[in-house]
Amino acid sequence: MLEPKAVRDLVNDPRRVGVLATADRDGNPNVAVFGSATMPDDLTLVLALGDTRSGQNLLDTGRAVFMSVLPNENPMLTRGCRVYLKLRSMESEGPNLEAVKAHVAAISNEKAAAMIKYAVHFDIEYVRPLIDWSPKQ
């Protein structure tokens, strides 16, 4: 079991690779790489989102999984986690949107920040390790 601080550290580490998995209302999957995801606390994941397939899927289903992987030269020492999410809000204006755009500009560039259309807040439902052989949560 991963401690909340360990999960937060993995998600917030600037060296990590983050992947968001979603599905549309018919169950068709989608995955996308995200550098903007952050965990401001143990119960929330925030990301910046453009007008994308991931965004449409979130509007359709409200569910996602964020996988955070911190690679290591030795693959056996790679760390990571899977964070299961329920959509709380997708804001297309206001201070939260401006905050995520500023975050994207800081970690990437202004061109990338200009493509952001939503500040997305998720409730974290549960977390699993990167490798977990158990059949249930």
C-alpha positions in Angstrom: 0.0 0.0 0.0 1.3 3.4 -0.9 1.2 6.2 1.6 -0.5 9.4 0.5 2.8 11.4 0.8 4.6 8.9 -1.5 1.8 9.2 -4.1 1.9 13.0 -3.9 5.7 12.9 -4.3 5.5 10.6 -7.4 2.8 12.7 -9.1 4.5 16.0 -8.3 8.0 14.9 -9.3 9.0 16.9 -12.4 11.0 14.0 -13.7 8.0 11.6 -13.8 6.1 10.5 -16.9 2.4 11.0 -16.4 -0.3 9.2 -18.5 -4.0 9.7 -18.3 -6.3 6.9 -19.4 -10.0 7.6 -20.2 -12.7 5.9 -22.1 -15.7 7.3 -24.0 -19.3 6.4 -23.3 -19.0 3.3 -25.5 -15.9 2.1 -23.7 -13.4 3.0 -26.4 -10.1 3.7 -24.6 -7.7 6.6 -24.9 -4.4 7.4 -23.3 -2.4 10.6 -23.3 0.8 11.9 -21.8 0.4 14.8 -19.3 3.1 16.9 -17.8 0.7 19.3 -16.0 -0.7 17.0 -13.4 -0.2 17.9 -9.8 -1.5 16.8 -6.4 -2.0 19.8 -4.1 -3.3 17.5 -1.3 -3.9 13.8 -0.7 -7.5 13.9 -2.1 -7.1 15.9 -5.3 -5.4 15.7 -8.7 -5.4 18.8 -10.9 -4.4 19.0 -14.6 -4.5 21.4 -17.5 -6.4 20.1 -20.5 -6.9 21.3 -24.1 -9.9 20.6 -26.3 -9.0 17.0 -26.7 -10.3 13.4 -26.8 -9.4 13.1 -23.1 -11.6 16.1 -22.3 -14.5 14.8 -24.3 -14.2 11.4 -22.6 -14.2 13.1 -19.2 -17.3 15.0 -20.0 -18.9 11.7 -21.1 -18.0 9.5 -18.2 -16.3 11.5 -15.5 -13.7 8.7 -14.9 -10.0 8.4 -15.5 -6.8 6.8 -14.2 -3.6 8.7 -14.0 -0.4 6.7 -14.0 2.8 8.3 -12.7 6.1 6.6 -13.5 9.5 7.7 -12.3 11.9 5.9 -14.6 15.2 4.5 -13.4 18.3 3.3 -15.3 17.6 -0.1 -13.7 14.0 -0.9 -14.8 13.6 -3.0 -11.6 13.9 0.2 -9.6 11.3 2.1 -11.6 8.7 3.6 -9.2 5.2 4.6 -9.9 1.5 4.5 -9.0 -1.9 4.4 -10.6 -4.4 7.0 -9.3 -8.1 6.2 -9.9 -10.1 9.4 -10.4 -13.6 10.8 -10.5 -14.1 14.2 -12.2 -15.0 17.0 -9.8 -14.9 20.0 -12.2 -13.7 21.2 -15.6 -13.5 24.9 -15.5 -13.2 26.9 -18.8 -12.7 30.3 -17.1 -11.6 31.9 -13.9 -8.6 31.8 -11.5 -8.2 28.0 -11.6 -7.8 28.0 -15.4 -5.3 30.9 -15.2 -3.4 29.0 -12.5 -3.0 25.8 -14.6 -2.1 27.9 -17.7 0.6 29.6 -15.7 1.9 26.2 -14.5 2.0 24.9 -18.1 3.9 28.1 -19.2 6.4 27.5 -16.4 7.1 23.8 -17.2 6.7 24.1 -21.0 6.1 27.4 -22.8 3.6 30.0 -23.6 2.5 28.3 -26.8 1.5 25.2 -24.8 -0.2 27.3 -22.2 -2.3 29.0 -24.9 -3.7 25.6 -25.9 -5.1 25.0 -22.4 -8.9 25.2 -22.3 -9.8 23.6 -18.9 -8.6 23.4 -15.4 -9.6 19.9 -14.3 -10.0 18.8 -10.7 -10.4 15.2 -9.8 -11.3 13.5 -6.5 -8.9 10.6 -5.9 -10.9 7.4 -5.3 -8.1 5.1 -4.6 -4.4 4.4 -5.5 -2.7 1.2 -6.6 1.1 0.6 -7.0 2.5 0.5 -10.5 2.8 -3.3 -10.3 0.0 -4.9 -8.3 -1.1 -8.5 -8.7 -4.2 -8.2 -6.5 -7.5 -8.6 -8.4 -9.3 -5.9 -6.3 -8.6 -2.5 -4.9 
